[in-house]
Amino acid sequence: MSLSPPASPLLFLPSFTHPRLLPSCSPAGAELQSVPLLARSPSTNRKYPPLPVDKLEEEMNRRMADDNKLFREEFNALPVCPIQASCDAASKEENKEKNRYVNILPYDHSRVHLSSLEGVPDSDFINASFINGYQEKNKFIAAQGPKEETVNDFWRMIWEQNTATIVMVTNLKERKECKCAQYWPDQGCWTYGNIRVSVEDTMVLVDYTIRKFCIQQKPQRLVTQFHFTSWPDFGVPFTPIGMLKFLKKVKTCNPQYAGPIVVHCSAGVGRTGTFIVIDAMLDMMIAERKVDVFGFVTRIRAQRCQMVQTDMQYVFIFQALLEHYLYGDTELEVTSLESHLAKLYTPSPGAGCSGLEAEFKKLTSIKIQNDKMRTGNLPANMKKNRNCSLFPCDILTAPCWTVPMPLLSNLHPEQNLLCVRYFCTVCTEIYIFACVCVCLQCWRWPDRDFLCVEYSAGEGEGRGHPGCLPDCQEPQTAETPHGADTGKGLNLYI
């Protein structure tokens, strides 16, 4: 239910129950869209004090019980708007088109002020807010993803604030919706206003991409963009490991005397807030051996509305903190591998085992929630599992588009021919060209060392390449699962 906007310039946020971002990529003059916001907090006197790190795992397990019930209660107790703050600048008619969402506006007291351009009224406005870190004032700038109309202002902010690091936590498009305008050139040099930007280097990694920009107005300056690309279209990353590695890289590479780190997603509140909170709480964990997620989110919401936008993001913050506390930073420089291995072979004091054994015990203690393995637990899939205590996580199951509820099987072919058909369908649909078998004779076809799968396309379509295998016999055809008449089949060369 939405609240009617007041006549005063104070910001009052409407409330909705489903926090889904609706991006605005419409041309100038079109009606701007809004972000459905969170429900208002219920009246409660419940306090959520800082949590000692040695109680973190216990509290996580307790709060995640019953489908995260206690986590949802804690998140809903967060004040949506801790203060009554004006948004006069953002609400001006001249600035409305600069806002990606009509209801995500920067407060006047914490907004970033640009230098005014001569003859351009209200050219000092950009939808961006200063955000404190852990005991560091204005460590970050939380910004909306630039629009086509605001890219020049974005680079002007980078220049004027002496920013050396940009953190991007969205893709340009998600679910075919525009989330952010591309504000950098693919190659060469582009000019944004009076600032020239050229790409000096690009490094694409599994979870993120690093781009180094040379920006120049009068002197040259190096700016590094860290673009996290593994955030899914819905929800949060399956594991916080990638985000922790990403955050470590950002911390390591940001120069000591640079200006604020600019963090943006699309609206500049959800994923942006999640990144900032994890950074601050890791610093607090080191300094005080405790974390205060509830208190910190409350404080930064007084600087920019709706920071950390969903309960899933709130839980993800705790998962990242617990991951770091239990396992720490496991990345090693190649040059230190030998010395580190020597330490692992040394018995740990008081543990009664070597460091290697202790580390392996930590791995075996990791538990995955049952709700993340629902596909493998479905009755239709139970017969495809060799061991009913081992299921793949839903996010890791193969995308077999022609087969409902896909699941790779390791059953013996003679036990279940249907599973062989599923397996072969997956091989063709996700273009598998090699299959590694680590068990002895997983099939009982004597005197044959090769299994060749050929995709038989329908009439008029291309034909999948089976690979070159010597002396292949005539193919044995496995029909499409469920016997669907698609005009296509799978040929097995044995």
C-alpha positions as CSV (number, residue, x, y, z in Angstrom):
1,M,0.0,0.0,0.0
2,S,1.4,3.4,-1.0
3,L,1.4,6.5,1.2
4,S,0.2,9.7,-0.3
5,P,3.2,12.1,-0.7
6,P,3.2,15.0,1.8
7,A,3.1,18.6,0.8
8,S,6.3,19.4,2.6
9,P,9.7,18.8,0.9
10,L,10.6,16.0,3.4
11,L,11.2,12.6,1.9
12,F,8.6,10.0,2.7
13,L,9.0,6.7,1.0
14,P,6.1,4.6,-0.3
15,S,5.9,1.0,0.7
16,F,5.5,-2.1,-1.3
17,T,6.0,-5.8,-0.5
18,H,8.0,-7.0,-3.4
19,P,11.4,-5.2,-3.8
20,R,12.1,-5.6,-7.5
21,L,14.0,-3.0,-9.5
22,L,12.3,-1.6,-12.5
23,P,14.9,0.2,-14.6
24,S,14.3,3.4,-16.5
25,C,15.9,3.5,-19.9
26,S,13.2,5.6,-21.5
27,P,14.1,8.6,-23.5
28,A,14.0,12.1,-22.1
29,G,10.4,13.3,-21.5
30,A,9.0,9.8,-21.0
31,E,7.4,8.9,-17.7
32,L,10.0,7.8,-15.2
33,Q,9.6,4.5,-13.4
34,S,10.0,3.8,-9.7
35,V,11.5,1.1,-7.6
36,P,8.9,-0.8,-5.5
37,L,10.1,-0.2,-2.0
38,L,10.1,-2.2,1.2
39,A,7.2,-2.4,3.6
40,R,7.4,0.0,6.5
41,S,8.9,-1.5,9.7
42,P,6.5,-2.9,12.2
43,S,6.5,-1.2,15.6
44,T,9.0,-3.1,17.7
45,N,11.3,-2.4,20.6
46,R,13.5,-5.3,19.7
47,K,17.2,-4.5,19.8
48,Y,19.8,-6.2,17.6
49,P,23.2,-5.5,19.3
50,P,26.6,-6.1,17.8
51,L,27.5,-9.8,17.4
52,P,30.8,-11.3,18.6
53,V,32.5,-13.1,15.8
54,D,32.8,-16.3,17.8
55,K,29.0,-16.4,18.0
56,L,28.5,-15.7,14.3
57,E,28.1,-19.3,13.1
58,E,25.7,-20.2,15.9
59,E,23.6,-17.1,15.3
60,M,23.5,-17.7,11.6
61,N,22.2,-21.3,12.1
62,R,19.6,-20.0,14.5
63,R,18.3,-17.2,12.3
64,M,18.3,-19.2,9.1
65,A,16.0,-21.9,10.6
66,D,12.5,-22.0,9.4
67,D,13.3,-20.5,6.0
68,N,15.2,-17.5,7.4
69,K,12.4,-16.4,9.6
70,L,14.5,-14.6,12.2
71,F,16.5,-12.9,9.5
72,R,13.4,-11.6,7.9
73,E,12.1,-10.3,11.2
74,E,15.5,-8.5,11.8
75,F,15.5,-7.0,8.3
76,N,11.9,-5.8,8.5
77,A,12.8,-4.1,11.8
78,L,15.3,-1.9,10.0
79,P,14.0,1.7,9.7
80,V,13.2,2.5,6.1
81,C,14.0,6.1,6.6
82,P,15.8,6.8,9.9
83,I,15.6,10.5,9.5
84,Q,13.3,13.1,8.0
85,A,15.6,14.5,5.2
86,S,14.8,16.8,2.4
87,C,15.4,16.0,-1.3
88,D,14.8,19.4,-2.7
89,A,17.6,19.4,-5.3
90,A,16.6,16.0,-6.7
91,S,13.0,17.0,-6.8
92,K,13.5,20.1,-9.0
93,E,11.9,19.9,-12.4
94,E,15.3,20.5,-14.1
95,N,16.8,17.4,-12.3
96,K,14.0,14.9,-12.6
97,E,15.3,13.4,-15.9
98,K,18.7,12.8,-14.2
99,N,17.1,10.3,-11.8
100,R,16.8,6.8,-13.0
101,Y,14.0,6.0,-10.5
102,V,11.6,8.7,-9.2
103,N,11.6,7.3,-5.7
104,I,15.4,6.7,-5.2
105,L,16.6,10.3,-4.6
106,P,19.7,11.5,-2.7
107,Y,19.2,13.5,0.5
108,D,20.3,17.1,0.3
109,H,22.6,16.8,3.4
110,S,24.6,13.9,1.9
111,R,24.4,14.3,-1.9
112,V,27.5,14.9,-4.0
113,H,27.7,18.5,-5.3
114,L,29.3,19.0,-8.7
115,S,30.8,22.2,-9.7
116,S,28.3,24.4,-11.6
117,L,28.6,24.8,-15.3
118,E,28.4,28.4,-16.5
119,G,25.0,29.1,-18.0
120,V,23.6,25.6,-17.1
121,P,21.1,25.8,-14.2
122,D,21.2,23.1,-11.6
123,S,24.3,21.5,-13.2
124,D,25.6,20.8,-9.7
125,F,23.2,17.8,-9.3
126,I,23.9,14.1,-9.7
127,N,22.1,11.2,-8.1
128,A,24.9,10.1,-5.8
129,S,25.5,10.2,-2.0
130,F,28.4,10.2,0.3
131,I,28.5,7.1,2.5
132,N,30.7,6.5,5.5
133,G,32.8,3.4,5.9
134,Y,33.8,1.8,9.2
135,Q,35.3,4.8,11.1
136,E,36.1,6.5,7.8
137,K,34.0,9.5,6.8
138,N,32.8,9.6,3.2
139,K,34.8,6.5,2.2
140,F,32.3,5.8,-0.5
141,I,30.0,7.5,-3.0
142,A,26.9,5.4,-3.7
143,A,25.5,6.3,-7.1
144,Q,22.8,5.2,-9.5
145,G,24.0,3.6,-12.7
146,P,24.6,6.4,-15.2
147,K,21.9,7.2,-17.7
148,E,22.7,8.3,-21.3
149,E,21.9,11.8,-20.2
150,T,24.1,11.7,-17.1
151,V,27.3,10.0,-18.3
152,N,29.1,13.3,-18.6
153,D,28.1,14.2,-15.1
154,F,29.3,10.9,-13.8
155,W,32.8,11.4,-15.2
156,R,32.8,15.0,-13.9
157,M,32.1,13.6,-10.5
158,I,35.0,11.0,-10.8
159,W,37.3,13.9,-11.8
160,E,36.2,16.4,-9.2
161,Q,36.2,13.9,-6.3
162,N,39.6,12.6,-7.2
163,T,38.2,9.0,-7.4
164,A,40.7,6.3,-8.4
165,T,38.4,3.3,-8.1
166,I,34.9,2.6,-9.5
167,V,33.0,-0.5,-8.3
168,M,30.2,-1.6,-10.7
169,V,27.8,-4.2,-9.3
170,T,25.4,-4.6,-12.1
171,N,25.5,-5.7,-15.8
172,L,24.5,-3.2,-18.5
173,K,21.4,-5.3,-19.2
174,E,19.6,-7.9,-17.0
175,R,16.4,-9.7,-18.1
176,K,16.6,-7.6,-21.3
177,E,16.2,-4.5,-19.2
178,C,18.6,-1.6,-19.2
179,K,20.3,-1.3,-15.8
180,C,23.1,1.1,-16.7
181,A,24.4,3.0,-19.7
182,Q,27.9,2.0,-20.9
183,Y,30.0,5.0,-19.7
184,W,33.3,3.8,-21.1
185,P,34.6,3.2,-24.7
186,D,35.1,-0.4,-25.9
187,Q,38.4,0.8,-27.4
188,G,40.2,3.9,-28.3
189,C,39.2,7.2,-26.7
190,W,35.9,8.9,-26.1
191,T,35.2,12.4,-24.8
192,Y,32.6,13.0,-22.2
193,G,32.0,16.7,-21.8
194,N,35.5,18.0,-21.4
195,I,37.0,14.8,-20.0
196,R,38.7,12.3,-22.3
197,V,38.5,8.7,-21.3
198,S,40.6,5.9,-22.9
199,V,40.8,2.2,-22.0
200,E,44.3,1.2,-21.2
201,D,43.8,-2.4,-20.2
202,T,41.0,-4.9,-19.7
203,M,41.3,-8.2,-17.7
204,V,38.4,-10.6,-17.7
205,L,38.2,-13.0,-14.8
206,V,35.6,-15.5,-13.7
207,D,33.6,-13.3,-11.4
208,Y,34.7,-9.8,-12.4
209,T,36.4,-7.7,-15.0
210,I,39.0,-5.1,-14.4
211,R,39.3,-2.1,-16.7
212,K,42.0,0.6,-16.4
213,F,41.0,4.0,-17.7
214,C,43.2,6.9,-18.5
215,I,41.2,10.1,-17.9
216,Q,42.4,13.5,-18.7
217,Q,41.2,17.0,-18.5
218,K,44.5,18.8,-18.1
219,P,46.8,16.3,-16.3
220,Q,46.3,12.6,-16.8
221,R,44.9,10.3,-14.2
222,L,44.5,6.5,-13.9
223,V,41.1,5.2,-12.8
224,T,40.4,1.5,-12.3
225,Q,36.9,0.0,-12.7
226,F,36.1,-3.3,-10.9
227,H,33.0,-4.7,-12.6
228,F,31.5,-7.6,-10.7
229,T,29.7,-9.8,-13.3
230,S,28.6,-12.8,-11.3
231,W,25.6,-11.2,-9.6
232,P,22.5,-13.2,-10.9
233,D,19.5,-11.4,-12.4
234,F,17.4,-12.6,-9.4
235,G,18.4,-12.8,-5.8
236,V,22.1,-12.9,-4.7
237,P,25.2,-14.9,-5.7
238,F,25.0,-18.6,-4.7
239,T,28.2,-18.3,-2.7
240,P,29.9,-15.2,-1.2
241,I,33.4,-16.4,-2.2
242,G,33.5,-14.5,-5.5
243,M,32.4,-11.3,-3.8
244,L,35.0,-11.6,-1.0
245,K,37.8,-12.1,-3.6
246,F,36.4,-9.1,-5.5
247,L,36.3,-7.0,-2.4
248,K,39.9,-8.0,-1.5
249,K,41.1,-6.9,-4.9
250,V,39.3,-3.5,-4.6
251,K,40.8,-2.9,-1.2
252,T,44.3,-3.8,-2.4
253,C,44.3,-1.7,-5.5
254,N,42.6,1.5,-4.2
255,P,45.4,4.1,-3.7
256,Q,45.8,5.3,-0.1
257,Y,45.3,9.0,-0.7
258,A,42.6,8.7,-3.4
259,G,39.1,10.2,-3.1
260,P,36.0,8.2,-2.3
261,I,35.4,4.9,-4.0
262,V,32.4,5.2,-6.3
263,V,30.1,2.2,-6.0
264,H,27.1,1.8,-8.2
265,C,24.5,-0.8,-9.4
266,S,21.4,0.4,-11.1
267,A,19.5,2.3,-8.4
268,G,22.6,2.6,-6.2
269,V,21.0,1.2,-3.1
270,G,20.6,-2.6,-3.1
271,R,23.8,-4.3,-4.4
272,T,25.7,-1.1,-3.7
273,G,24.6,-1.1,-0.1
274,T,25.5,-4.8,0.2
275,F,29.0,-4.2,-1.0
276,I,29.6,-1.3,1.3
277,V,28.2,-3.1,4.4
278,I,30.4,-6.2,3.8
279,D,33.5,-3.9,3.4
280,A,32.7,-2.0,6.7
281,M,31.9,-5.1,8.7
282,L,35.1,-6.9,7.6
283,D,37.0,-3.9,8.9
284,M,35.0,-3.9,12.2
285,M,35.6,-7.7,12.5
286,I,39.3,-7.1,12.4
287,A,39.3,-4.1,14.8
288,E,36.7,-5.2,17.4
289,R,36.1,-8.9,16.9
290,K,32.4,-8.3,16.4
291,V,30.0,-7.1,13.7
292,D,27.0,-4.7,13.8
293,V,25.2,-5.2,10.6
294,F,21.8,-3.9,11.8
295,G,23.4,-0.8,13.3
296,F,25.5,0.0,10.3
297,V,22.7,-0.5,7.8
298,T,20.6,1.9,9.9
299,R,23.3,4.5,9.9
300,I,23.9,4.5,6.1
301,R,20.2,4.6,5.4
302,A,20.4,8.0,7.0
303,Q,22.8,8.9,4.2
304,R,20.9,7.3,1.3
305,C,17.5,5.7,1.3
306,Q,16.9,1.9,1.0
307,M,20.6,0.9,1.3
308,V,20.5,-3.0,1.3
309,Q,17.2,-3.4,-0.3
310,T,16.1,-7.0,0.3
311,D,16.2,-9.6,3.0
312,M,18.2,-11.9,0.7
313,Q,20.9,-9.2,0.4
314,Y,20.8,-8.9,4.2
315,V,21.4,-12.6,4.7
316,F,24.1,-12.6,2.0
317,I,26.0,-10.0,4.1
318,F,26.1,-12.4,7.1
319,Q,27.1,-15.3,4.8
320,A,30.0,-13.3,3.5
321,L,31.1,-12.4,7.0
322,L,30.8,-16.0,8.3
323,E,32.7,-17.3,5.2
324,H,35.6,-14.9,5.9
325,Y,35.6,-15.7,9.7
326,L,35.6,-19.4,9.2
327,Y,38.0,-19.8,6.3
328,G,39.7,-16.5,5.9
329,D,41.6,-15.6,2.7
330,T,42.7,-18.8,1.0
331,E,44.4,-17.2,-2.0
332,L,48.1,-17.8,-2.3
333,E,50.8,-16.3,-4.4
334,V,52.5,-19.0,-6.4
335,T,55.9,-18.1,-4.9
336,S,54.6,-18.8,-1.4
337,L,53.0,-22.2,-2.2
338,E,56.0,-24.3,-1.1
339,S,56.4,-22.6,2.3
340,H,52.6,-22.7,2.9
341,L,52.4,-26.4,2.2
342,A,55.2,-27.0,4.7
343,K,53.2,-25.1,7.3
344,L,50.1,-27.3,6.5
345,Y,52.1,-30.5,7.1
346,T,53.2,-29.1,10.5
347,P,50.9,-30.3,13.4
348,S,48.7,-27.4,14.7
349,P,49.3,-26.5,18.4
350,G,46.6,-28.1,20.5
351,A,44.7,-29.5,17.6
352,G,46.2,-33.0,17.5
353,C,46.4,-32.9,13.7
354,S,48.3,-31.3,10.9
355,G,47.2,-28.0,9.4
356,L,46.2,-29.9,6.2
357,E,43.9,-32.2,8.2
358,A,42.4,-29.3,10.1
359,E,41.8,-27.4,6.8
360,F,40.1,-30.5,5.3
361,K,37.9,-30.9,8.3
362,K,36.7,-27.3,7.7
363,L,35.7,-28.3,4.2
364,T,33.8,-31.4,5.2
365,S,31.9,-29.3,7.8
366,I,30.4,-27.1,5.2
367,K,26.6,-27.7,4.9
368,I,24.4,-26.7,2.0
369,Q,20.8,-25.9,2.8
370,N,18.2,-28.4,1.5
371,D,16.3,-25.6,-0.3
372,K,19.3,-25.2,-2.6
373,M,19.1,-28.8,-3.7
374,R,15.4,-29.0,-4.4
375,T,15.7,-30.3,-8.0
376,G,17.7,-33.4,-7.0
377,N,15.1,-34.1,-4.3
378,L,12.1,-34.1,-6.6
379,P,10.4,-37.5,-6.9
380,A,10.9,-37.4,-10.7
381,N,14.6,-37.1,-10.3
382,M,15.3,-39.5,-7.4
383,K,15.9,-42.5,-9.7
384,K,18.7,-40.5,-11.5
385,N,20.8,-40.3,-8.3
386,R,23.2,-43.1,-7.5
387,N,23.6,-41.9,-3.9
388,C,20.5,-40.4,-2.4
389,S,22.6,-38.5,0.1
390,L,24.5,-36.6,-2.6
391,F,22.6,-34.1,-4.7
392,P,23.9,-31.3,-7.0
393,C,23.0,-27.7,-6.0
394,D,20.2,-26.3,-8.2
395,I,22.4,-23.5,-9.5
396,L,25.0,-26.1,-10.7
397,T,22.6,-28.4,-12.6
398,A,23.1,-28.5,-16.4
399,P,20.8,-26.3,-18.5
400,C,19.1,-29.0,-20.5
401,W,16.4,-27.0,-22.2
402,T,14.5,-29.7,-23.9
403,V,14.2,-31.8,-20.7
404,P,12.2,-30.6,-17.7
405,M,14.0,-30.6,-14.3
406,P,17.5,-31.4,-15.7
407,L,19.9,-33.4,-13.7
408,L,23.2,-35.1,-14.7
409,S,23.2,-38.7,-13.7
410,N,26.0,-41.1,-12.9
411,L,23.9,-44.3,-13.0
412,H,25.2,-47.3,-14.9
413,P,23.8,-47.2,-18.4
414,E,22.4,-50.7,-18.2
415,Q,20.5,-49.8,-15.0
416,N,18.8,-46.8,-16.5
417,L,18.8,-46.1,-20.3
418,L,16.7,-43.0,-19.7
419,C,19.6,-41.4,-17.8
420,V,22.0,-42.1,-20.7
421,R,19.6,-40.2,-22.9
422,Y,19.5,-37.3,-20.5
423,F,23.3,-37.3,-20.3
424,C,23.7,-37.3,-24.1
425,T,21.1,-34.5,-24.5
426,V,23.1,-32.3,-22.0
427,C,26.3,-33.1,-24.0
428,T,24.8,-31.8,-27.2
429,E,22.9,-28.8,-25.8
430,I,25.8,-27.3,-23.9
431,Y,28.4,-28.3,-26.5
432,I,30.5,-30.7,-24.4
433,F,33.4,-32.0,-26.5
434,A,35.2,-34.0,-23.7
435,C,33.9,-36.2,-20.9
436,V,36.4,-37.3,-18.2
437,C,35.6,-40.6,-16.5
438,V,37.4,-41.3,-13.2
439,C,36.0,-44.7,-12.5
440,L,36.9,-48.0,-14.1
441,Q,34.7,-49.2,-17.0
442,C,31.6,-47.1,-16.4
443,W,30.0,-48.8,-19.4
444,R,30.0,-52.4,-20.5
445,W,30.9,-52.2,-24.1
446,P,34.0,-54.4,-24.5
447,D,36.8,-53.5,-26.9
448,R,35.5,-50.0,-27.4
449,D,37.4,-47.0,-26.0
450,F,35.3,-44.3,-27.5
451,L,31.7,-43.0,-27.2
452,C,30.8,-40.6,-30.0
453,V,27.6,-38.6,-29.7
454,E,26.1,-37.2,-32.9
455,Y,23.2,-34.7,-32.8
456,S,20.6,-35.5,-35.5
457,A,19.0,-32.2,-36.5
458,G,15.6,-31.8,-38.0
459,E,15.1,-31.3,-41.7
460,G,16.7,-28.2,-43.0
461,E,18.8,-27.7,-39.9
462,G,22.5,-28.0,-39.4
463,R,24.1,-31.2,-38.0
464,G,26.2,-31.4,-34.9
465,H,29.8,-32.5,-35.6
466,P,30.4,-35.9,-33.9
467,G,34.1,-35.7,-33.9
468,C,36.6,-37.9,-35.7
469,L,36.8,-41.4,-34.3
470,P,38.4,-44.2,-36.2
471,D,36.3,-47.2,-37.3
472,C,33.0,-46.1,-35.8
473,Q,30.3,-48.6,-36.2
474,E,26.8,-47.8,-37.3
475,P,25.2,-45.6,-34.7
476,Q,22.8,-46.8,-32.1
477,T,20.1,-44.1,-31.7
478,A,18.8,-42.9,-28.4
479,E,15.5,-41.2,-28.7
480,T,14.8,-37.8,-27.2
481,P,13.8,-38.2,-23.5
482,H,10.1,-39.0,-22.9
483,G,9.9,-40.1,-26.6
484,A,9.0,-36.6,-27.8
485,D,8.7,-36.5,-31.6
486,T,11.0,-33.5,-32.3
487,G,12.5,-34.7,-35.6
488,K,15.8,-34.9,-33.8
489,G,17.7,-37.7,-32.2
490,L,21.0,-38.6,-30.6
491,N,23.3,-41.1,-32.2
492,L,25.8,-43.0,-30.0
493,Y,28.9,-44.2,-31.8
494,I,30.5,-46.9,-29.7
